[in-house]
Amino acid sequence: MVVLCQMAWAGDYKLELAVSDGTRKDSVVSPTTAPATQPLLPQRPSTTVAPDSKLKAIWKVTYTAKPAAKDVLVHFYVVRTERTNQAPPPLAPAVVLLETAQTLDFEKDGTTSAELGFKPLEPGVYLVRLEAHGESDESFVEMDLIVK
């Protein structure tokens, strides 16, 4: 399943994020048109998995603008939240299940991607989020992971 998700529209990055449990894969992608022509969803998409699931997070960032971008922070994390559609909480070690960050330079159509395996610690709600922070813009995609 692929759905459009909430994101901060900047226009410089195409972000793709998926979570797979081995039998199905749920995905979110950043819109390819500005919100003026494509409204944002009122709440973020979610996927539900069993507590013993072995999960894989798959993400990709493509830089779509010109000229080249320097020192872009690509940040991915899975963090425990109180409820679905909650704003991202502070990334305290006690609530972060998985986190990666890298700073890159991008040429037009340059990409970076990763596949990361993880397992939920316990039942609950987790925010899965991918961000790209450039010099003058920020973009993100996100989904809720419900473990029950």
C-alpha positions as CSV (number, residue, x, y, z in Angstrom):
1,M,0.0,0.0,0.0
2,V,1.3,3.4,-0.9
3,V,-0.2,6.6,0.5
4,L,0.6,10.3,0.4
5,C,1.5,11.6,3.8
6,Q,1.8,14.8,5.8
7,M,5.0,16.5,5.1
8,A,6.6,19.9,5.2
9,W,6.6,21.0,1.6
10,A,9.9,22.5,0.4
11,G,10.1,21.0,-3.1
12,D,13.8,20.1,-3.0
13,Y,13.5,16.5,-1.9
14,K,11.4,13.4,-2.7
15,L,11.2,11.2,0.4
16,E,10.1,7.6,0.5
17,L,9.6,5.5,3.6
18,A,8.3,2.0,4.1
19,V,7.9,-0.5,6.9
20,S,7.7,-4.2,6.1
21,D,7.1,-7.2,8.4
22,G,8.1,-9.7,5.7
23,T,4.5,-10.4,4.5
24,R,3.4,-6.9,3.7
25,K,4.9,-3.4,3.2
26,D,3.2,-0.1,4.0
27,S,4.7,3.0,2.4
28,V,4.5,6.8,2.5
29,V,5.9,9.1,-0.2
30,S,6.2,12.9,-0.3
31,P,3.9,14.6,-2.7
32,T,5.3,15.6,-6.1
33,T,3.2,18.7,-6.3
34,A,2.8,21.6,-3.9
35,P,0.0,21.5,-1.3
36,A,-1.9,24.3,-3.2
37,T,-2.8,21.6,-5.8
38,Q,-2.7,18.6,-3.6
39,P,-4.0,18.9,0.0
40,L,-2.2,17.3,2.9
41,L,-4.0,14.4,4.8
42,P,-5.5,15.4,8.1
43,Q,-3.7,12.7,9.9
44,R,-0.7,10.5,9.1
45,P,-1.0,7.0,7.9
46,S,-0.4,4.0,10.2
47,T,0.4,0.3,10.0
48,T,-0.4,-2.3,12.6
49,V,2.0,-5.2,13.5
50,A,2.2,-8.0,16.1
51,P,4.6,-7.5,19.0
52,D,6.9,-10.3,17.9
53,S,7.3,-8.9,14.3
54,K,10.7,-8.6,12.8
55,L,10.5,-5.3,10.9
56,K,12.5,-3.6,8.1
57,A,12.4,0.1,7.6
58,I,13.3,1.1,4.0
59,W,13.9,4.8,3.1
60,K,15.2,6.8,0.2
61,V,15.8,10.5,-0.2
62,T,16.2,12.0,-3.7
63,Y,17.4,15.6,-4.2
64,T,15.3,17.1,-7.0
65,A,16.5,20.8,-7.2
66,K,19.4,22.7,-8.7
67,P,22.1,23.7,-7.9
68,A,23.8,21.2,-5.7
69,A,23.0,21.2,-1.9
70,K,25.8,21.0,0.7
71,D,25.6,19.7,4.2
72,V,22.1,18.2,4.1
73,L,21.1,16.3,7.3
74,V,19.2,13.1,6.5
75,H,17.6,12.0,9.8
76,F,15.6,8.8,10.3
77,Y,14.1,7.5,13.6
78,V,11.6,5.3,15.3
79,V,10.4,6.7,18.6
80,R,7.7,5.6,21.2
81,T,4.7,8.0,21.4
82,E,1.7,8.2,23.6
83,R,-0.9,8.0,20.8
84,T,-1.3,8.0,17.0
85,N,-0.9,11.3,15.2
86,Q,1.1,12.8,18.1
87,A,3.7,15.5,17.3
88,P,7.2,14.2,17.4
89,P,8.4,14.0,21.0
90,P,11.9,14.9,22.2
91,L,14.3,12.2,21.2
92,A,15.3,11.0,24.7
93,P,17.2,7.7,24.8
94,A,14.4,6.1,26.8
95,V,11.8,6.5,23.9
96,V,14.0,6.1,20.8
97,L,13.9,2.6,19.3
98,L,16.1,3.3,16.3
99,E,17.9,6.4,15.0
100,T,20.3,7.2,12.2
101,A,21.6,10.5,10.9
102,Q,24.0,11.5,8.1
103,T,25.2,14.8,6.6
104,L,25.6,14.7,2.8
105,D,26.2,16.8,-0.3
106,F,23.7,16.3,-3.1
107,E,23.9,16.9,-6.8
108,K,20.6,17.1,-8.8
109,D,18.8,13.7,-8.7
110,G,21.4,12.4,-6.1
111,T,20.0,9.8,-3.7
112,T,20.7,8.1,-0.4
113,S,18.9,5.1,1.0
114,A,19.0,2.5,3.7
115,E,17.3,-0.7,4.9
116,L,17.3,-1.2,8.7
117,G,16.0,-4.2,10.6
118,F,14.4,-3.7,14.0
119,K,11.9,-5.2,16.4
120,P,9.4,-3.4,18.6
121,L,10.3,-3.4,22.3
122,E,6.7,-3.7,23.5
123,P,3.1,-3.1,22.4
124,G,2.3,0.6,21.8
125,V,2.5,3.3,19.3
126,Y,5.7,4.4,17.5
127,L,6.4,7.3,15.2
128,V,8.5,6.3,12.1
129,R,9.9,9.5,10.6
130,L,12.4,10.5,7.8
131,E,13.6,14.1,7.5
132,A,15.9,16.0,5.1
133,H,17.2,19.4,6.5
134,G,18.9,21.5,3.9
135,E,20.3,25.0,4.2
136,S,17.0,26.7,3.3
137,D,14.4,24.0,3.4
138,E,13.2,21.0,5.4
139,S,11.0,18.1,4.3
140,F,9.7,15.0,6.1
141,V,7.5,11.9,5.8
142,E,6.1,9.9,8.7
143,M,3.8,7.1,9.7
144,D,2.6,5.6,12.9
145,L,3.5,2.0,13.8
146,I,1.0,0.4,16.0
147,V,2.2,-2.7,17.8
148,K,-0.6,-4.9,19.3
